[in-house]
């Protein structure tokens, strides 16, 4: 009796998930810097509530990406780079970026924070995977 082989990753799906992550991170930028400030104008440009909304959107979007798109950790820094690039060129004054904090510094802060959040979520998925094996 021959053991079943694991199905191999299809190259096209890997490429598609890579570009999907970039697209989702650009969409996250629009949520964070365009949609949320319009929905909650009293919290913006900078408040604890605005930072809380950013953290909530980061955790929710990152968890959904890890669950449904890809858990390849090396895809995420590239997607975060595109997110940060949007912040550098179009900070909109949200979270104080561009007005109080220079947009390049804001992009670095947001990128590092988002990376740490995503690494934490990835480790949670890894631990859950080991526990459920």
C-alpha angles and dihedrals in degrees: 000000000000119000116239114254121226112255110255122238113263111233093223093055091052092051091045092051090050092054091041090057091051090049093048092050090051088049088049088056090055091048093048099041104028112021102038095047089053094046095045106026093160090065097051148121089023133345140124088261091055091051089048090053090050091050092048093050090046094052094044096046094042092049092049091048092050092046101044110018116031143330093198099129094202092063094061100066089056091050089047088052090058090047090052092046090057089051092052094052101034112021094152090204090277115147087009092287111148094011109049099008121037109253094238091055090045090052091051092048093047092044094050092045092048091048091051091048091050094047089051092050091047090053090049089054090047092050092047089050092053093045093050096046 
